């Protein structure tokens, strides 16, 4: 199947789904293939639910609940992938005590497929990140962090491809500029590359050389800013040509459903982010019909 046949049309709407993993869209038409993308961002070491007495998020969140929800969705659709858009570390005593070990082990138990790297994932230093890599049974992806002169060289890939029900999916990662945000001694010789150009080059490679039908960016550059010159997901979506979905992080932006942005070719693509602290799980469902057209539904599910 050629990628150009998959991008003839796209649409996004609020999905009809509850916490029990009900069918997302029962009237999609002659659906031939169905791919579900689940995602989190900025979990910040929040493993337990918030206490009932919490002023903003009483009795919400928690990894056990997320695991139950993820499992119910996988039972509904075996063609499901799970991703994270960075800032896995820092935010509760679990990180202070275990240094990221527990976070990576639990993500592995949930069978995450890949994650990108956020600025707080350097909070135990680049050596601390390396020390936890044996606990990560998932890929770390970043196309614009060059680790070649660091101890993390060889542990991070720019992208990864997955073939699910005959559909080839390319996933690449982007990180935020570290200078001024993270102490230099934490990331050392990690080189930051301008994300827009890297994204355009990587998506072209995934489309034209890897022949991917669906392309996803895991971004930790931020949804949007008042200072428009700062790289952000909305501007990134507008300059891309082949990317279908941007899963964002960093700005803790709570979206009830994905934002639709027209890309460089005038095609509608999706940008999504689900806030922070593991309170929500993002779900995007891609449907491919018999004529190889595709549609998408998206929603943020409260955990």
C-alpha positions as CSV (number, residue, x, y, z in Angstrom):
1,X,0.0,0.0,0.0
2,X,1.3,3.4,-0.9
3,X,1.3,6.2,1.6
4,X,-0.3,8.7,-0.8
5,X,-3.4,6.5,-0.9
6,X,-3.7,6.8,2.9
7,X,-3.9,10.6,3.0
8,X,-6.7,11.3,0.6
9,X,-8.9,12.5,3.5
10,X,-8.8,13.0,7.3
11,X,-11.2,14.2,9.9
12,X,-11.2,14.5,13.7
13,X,-14.2,14.5,16.1
14,X,-14.9,13.8,19.8
15,X,-15.0,10.1,20.3
16,X,-17.8,8.4,22.1
17,X,-15.9,6.5,24.8
18,X,-16.2,5.9,28.5
19,X,-13.8,4.6,31.1
20,X,-14.8,1.0,30.4
21,X,-13.2,1.1,26.9
22,X,-16.4,1.2,24.9
23,X,-16.5,1.3,21.2
24,X,-15.1,4.6,19.9
25,X,-17.1,5.0,16.8
26,X,-19.7,2.5,15.7
27,X,-20.8,4.3,12.5
28,X,-17.5,4.8,10.7
29,X,-18.7,2.9,7.6
30,X,-16.8,0.1,5.8
31,X,-13.8,0.1,8.1
32,X,-11.2,-2.4,7.1
33,X,-8.4,-1.6,9.5
34,X,-8.4,0.2,12.9
35,X,-5.3,1.4,14.7
36,X,-5.5,2.9,18.2
37,X,-2.8,5.3,19.5
38,X,-2.7,5.8,23.3
39,X,-0.5,8.4,24.9
40,X,0.6,10.3,28.0
41,X,2.9,13.2,28.7
42,X,4.4,15.0,31.7
43,X,3.5,12.3,34.1
44,X,6.3,13.6,36.4
45,X,6.7,10.5,38.6
46,X,3.0,10.5,39.6
47,X,2.4,6.8,40.4
48,X,-0.3,7.0,43.0
49,X,-3.7,8.7,42.6
50,X,-4.1,12.2,44.1
51,X,-5.6,12.1,47.7
52,X,-9.3,12.6,48.1
53,X,-8.5,15.9,49.9
54,X,-6.6,17.4,47.0
55,X,-8.1,20.7,46.0
56,X,-7.8,20.3,42.2
57,X,-7.6,16.6,41.4
58,X,-9.2,14.7,44.3
59,X,-8.8,10.9,43.9
60,X,-7.8,11.2,40.3
61,X,-5.0,9.7,38.3
62,X,-2.7,6.8,39.3
63,X,-0.8,4.3,37.3
64,X,-2.9,1.3,38.4
65,X,-6.0,3.0,36.9
66,X,-4.2,3.9,33.7
67,X,-3.0,0.3,33.4
68,X,-6.6,-1.0,33.7
69,X,-7.8,1.5,31.1
70,X,-5.0,0.6,28.7
71,X,-5.6,-3.1,29.1
72,X,-9.4,-2.7,28.4
73,X,-8.6,-0.7,25.2
74,X,-6.1,-3.3,24.1
75,X,-8.8,-6.0,24.6
76,X,-11.1,-4.0,22.4
77,X,-8.5,-3.4,19.7
78,X,-5.3,-5.5,19.7
79,X,-3.8,-3.1,17.1
80,X,-2.9,-0.5,19.8
81,X,0.3,1.4,20.4
82,X,1.2,3.3,23.6
83,X,3.5,6.3,23.7
84,X,4.8,9.1,26.1
85,X,5.9,12.6,25.2
86,X,8.4,13.2,27.9
87,X,9.0,14.4,31.4
88,X,8.6,11.0,32.8
89,X,10.8,11.9,35.8
90,X,10.6,14.5,38.7
91,X,7.6,15.5,40.7
92,X,7.1,13.0,43.6
93,X,9.4,11.3,46.2
94,X,9.4,8.2,44.0
95,X,11.9,9.9,41.8
96,X,13.9,11.3,44.6
97,X,14.3,7.9,46.2
98,X,14.5,5.6,43.1
99,X,16.0,8.0,40.5
100,X,13.6,6.9,37.8
101,X,13.9,3.1,38.2
102,X,10.3,2.7,39.3
103,X,9.0,4.9,36.5
104,X,10.8,3.0,33.8
105,X,9.9,-0.4,35.3
106,X,6.2,0.4,35.5
107,X,6.1,1.9,32.0
108,X,7.7,-1.3,30.8
109,X,5.1,-3.3,32.7
110,X,2.4,-1.3,30.9
111,X,4.2,-2.2,27.6
112,X,4.8,1.3,26.4
113,X,6.2,1.2,22.8
114,X,8.3,4.4,22.9
115,X,8.8,7.7,24.6
116,X,10.6,10.9,23.8
117,X,12.9,12.8,26.3
118,X,11.7,15.8,28.3
119,X,13.9,18.4,30.0
120,X,13.1,16.9,33.5
121,X,14.4,13.5,32.3
122,X,17.8,15.0,32.8
123,X,17.2,16.0,36.4
124,X,19.4,13.1,37.7
125,X,22.0,14.0,35.2
126,X,22.8,12.2,31.9
127,X,24.5,9.5,33.9
128,X,21.4,9.0,36.0
129,X,19.3,8.6,32.8
130,X,21.8,6.1,31.5
131,X,21.6,4.1,34.8
132,X,17.9,3.6,34.2
133,X,18.1,2.4,30.6
134,X,18.2,-1.3,31.6
135,X,14.8,-0.8,33.2
136,X,13.3,0.6,29.9
137,X,11.8,-2.1,27.8
138,X,10.7,0.5,25.3
139,X,12.5,2.9,22.9
140,X,13.6,6.4,23.7
141,X,13.3,8.5,20.6
142,X,14.8,11.9,19.9
143,X,15.7,13.1,16.4
144,X,17.0,16.5,17.5
145,X,19.1,15.6,20.5
146,X,22.6,14.5,19.4
147,X,24.1,12.2,22.2
148,X,27.1,11.1,20.1
149,X,29.6,12.8,22.6
150,X,27.8,11.6,25.7
151,X,27.4,8.3,27.7
152,X,23.9,8.0,26.1
153,X,25.4,7.5,22.6
154,X,23.6,4.6,21.0
155,X,20.8,4.4,23.5
156,X,18.4,6.9,21.8
157,X,17.1,6.5,18.2
158,X,15.8,9.4,16.1
159,X,12.8,7.3,15.0
160,X,11.3,3.8,15.1
161,X,8.9,2.0,12.7
162,X,6.1,-0.4,13.7
163,X,4.0,-2.6,11.4
164,X,0.5,-3.1,12.8
165,X,-2.1,-5.1,10.8
166,X,-0.1,-4.4,7.7
167,X,0.1,-0.6,8.3
168,X,3.6,0.7,8.7
169,X,3.8,3.5,11.3
170,X,6.8,5.8,11.7
171,X,7.4,7.5,15.0
172,X,10.0,10.2,15.7
173,X,10.8,12.3,18.7
174,X,11.6,16.0,19.3
175,X,13.0,17.7,22.4
176,X,13.0,21.3,23.7
177,X,16.1,23.5,23.8
178,X,18.0,22.6,27.0
179,X,20.2,25.7,27.4
180,X,18.7,28.0,30.1
181,X,16.2,25.3,31.1
182,X,18.5,22.6,32.3
183,X,21.8,23.0,34.1
184,X,24.6,22.3,31.6
185,X,26.2,19.8,34.0
186,X,23.1,17.7,33.8
187,X,23.0,17.2,30.0
188,X,26.7,17.8,29.4
189,X,27.6,17.5,25.7
190,X,24.1,16.7,24.5
191,X,23.7,18.8,21.3
192,X,20.3,20.4,20.6
193,X,19.4,20.7,16.9
194,X,16.7,23.0,15.6
195,X,13.5,20.9,15.7
196,X,11.7,22.2,12.6
197,X,14.3,21.3,10.1
198,X,14.9,18.0,11.8
199,X,11.2,17.2,11.7
200,X,10.9,17.9,8.0
201,X,13.9,15.8,7.2
202,X,12.8,12.9,9.4
203,X,9.2,12.8,8.2
204,X,10.4,12.8,4.6
205,X,12.7,9.9,5.4
206,X,9.9,8.0,7.0
207,X,7.6,8.6,4.1
208,X,9.8,8.3,1.1
209,X,12.4,5.8,2.3
210,X,10.7,3.8,5.0
211,X,7.3,3.9,3.1
212,X,5.3,4.6,6.2
213,X,1.5,4.9,5.9
214,X,1.1,6.8,9.2
215,X,3.7,9.2,10.8
216,X,3.6,10.3,14.4
217,X,5.8,12.9,16.2
218,X,6.4,12.6,19.9
219,X,7.1,16.2,20.8
220,X,8.4,17.8,24.0
221,X,8.7,21.3,22.6
222,X,5.3,22.7,23.8
223,X,1.9,23.2,22.4
224,X,1.9,27.0,21.9
225,X,3.5,30.1,23.4
226,X,2.8,33.8,23.5
227,X,6.2,34.3,22.0
228,X,5.5,32.9,18.6
229,X,9.2,32.6,17.7
230,X,9.6,29.7,20.2
231,X,9.3,26.3,18.5
232,X,5.9,24.8,19.2
233,X,3.6,22.0,18.1
234,X,1.0,24.2,16.3
235,X,3.7,25.9,14.2
236,X,5.4,22.5,13.6
237,X,2.2,21.0,12.3
238,X,1.8,23.9,9.8
239,X,5.2,23.3,8.2
240,X,5.2,19.6,8.0
241,X,4.1,17.6,4.9
242,X,3.9,13.9,5.9
243,X,3.3,13.9,9.7
244,X,-0.3,12.8,10.6
245,X,-0.3,13.2,14.4
246,X,1.8,15.3,16.9
247,X,1.6,14.0,20.5
248,X,2.9,16.9,22.6
249,X,4.2,17.6,26.0
250,X,6.0,20.2,28.2
251,X,3.3,22.9,28.4
252,X,0.9,20.8,30.5
253,X,-1.9,21.7,28.0
254,X,-5.2,19.9,28.8
255,X,-7.1,19.3,25.5
256,X,-10.4,17.5,25.5
257,X,-9.8,16.5,21.9
258,X,-7.1,17.1,19.4
259,X,-6.5,20.4,17.7
260,X,-6.8,20.2,13.9
261,X,-4.1,22.1,12.0
262,X,-3.6,22.4,8.2
263,X,-0.1,21.4,7.2
264,X,2.1,22.7,4.4
265,X,0.0,20.8,1.8
266,X,-3.3,22.0,3.2
267,X,-4.1,18.6,4.7
268,X,-5.7,18.5,8.2
269,X,-3.5,16.8,10.8
270,X,-3.9,16.4,14.6
271,X,-2.1,17.9,17.5
272,X,-2.9,16.5,20.9
273,X,-1.7,16.8,24.6
274,X,-3.3,15.5,27.7
275,X,-2.1,17.8,30.5
276,X,0.1,16.3,33.1
277,X,0.5,14.0,36.2
278,X,-1.1,11.0,34.5
279,X,-4.6,12.5,35.0
280,X,-5.6,11.8,31.5
281,X,-4.9,9.2,28.8
282,X,-5.0,10.4,25.2
283,X,-6.7,8.1,22.6
284,X,-6.5,8.6,18.8
285,X,-8.2,6.0,16.6
286,X,-7.3,5.8,12.9
287,X,-9.7,4.0,10.6
288,X,-8.7,2.8,7.1
289,X,-11.5,1.9,4.7
290,X,-11.5,-0.4,1.7
291,X,-10.4,2.4,-0.6
292,X,-7.4,3.1,1.6
293,X,-8.8,6.4,2.8
294,X,-8.4,7.1,6.5
295,X,-10.3,9.0,9.2
296,X,-9.4,9.7,12.9
297,X,-11.3,10.2,16.1
298,X,-9.6,11.6,19.2
299,X,-10.4,12.2,22.9
300,X,-8.7,12.7,26.3
301,X,-10.0,10.2,28.8
302,X,-9.9,11.1,32.5
303,X,-8.1,8.3,34.5
